[in-house]
Amino acid sequence: MIQRIILILTLALFISSCGGAPAATQAPAATEAPAATEPAATEAPATEAPATEPPAFQSLEPRTRTPEPRVSETSIPKPSPTQILVTPTDTPLPTLELPTEVASPPAKLAWDGVPTYPSESTPGYMFRVTYDPELWALTTDQFGFPALAHRNIQGCVISVTSGRGLPADMTVDHDVLYAANITFDVGKVSENGVLKFVTYTGGDGTVITGFQVDFQDEVDACLADAVAVISTLTSVPVAQATPQP
């Protein structure tokens, strides 16, 4: 009986000792759980920047501003070259000073001059043309060379000339003038389809010279009277030439 009681007590002590061990081992687990979560609670504030510090993305270099469109380049269209129309303006020739008409003048007066193509002319000869002093006056042009100015047609002038180049916007139509024993190449110079002046280059074979006829109004009448003068061209020896004022 006593042995049975001792055995029961021994088993009870053994059982009580085995049941306390798990409680002892479980206690640290209950206290360690908060320790595992404490780093997460303390790490989150560490990633937040102090309120007084500048944001992490702010750069110390100045910001580049996007250039605003210029009004002159985008708002106002630039005209193309074809939109600019320049109307050429003619510079009128200065009015030539004409000598006073002589009372009861002869029917014809002579204008003698040096040919403008001396290398193609016979040395020792000059050209001569005759004109009606009631229609023409012998004077000097704006360059100081002898010229015939029409008394009745403003701007109608016969002057001496020689071959020269022309601007690209000018064109020349050629014709031929035959009169007696003389031949002239006629050059009608136009600009944008408008006749500007006419040249006459030729002679009688002894002298070769050039004339230019300028005009402002009454173009046909001016050219008709000019051709009447140029067609009288002859060559004369220098010794027989009429002295010119």
Buried (B, 14 or more C-beta within 10 A) or exposed (E): EEEEEEEEEEEEEEEEEEEEEEEEEEEEEEEEEEEEEEEEEEEEEEEEEEEEEEEEEEEEEEEEEEEEEEEEEEEEEEEEEEEEEEEEEEEEBEEBEEEEEEEEEEEEBBBBBBBBBBEEBBEEBBBBBBBBBEBBBBBBBEEEEBBBBBBEBBBBBBBBBBEEEEEEEEEEEEEEBEBEEBBBEBBBBBBEEEEBBBBBBBBBEBBBBBBBBBBBEBBEBBBEBBBBBBBBBBBBEEEEBEEEE
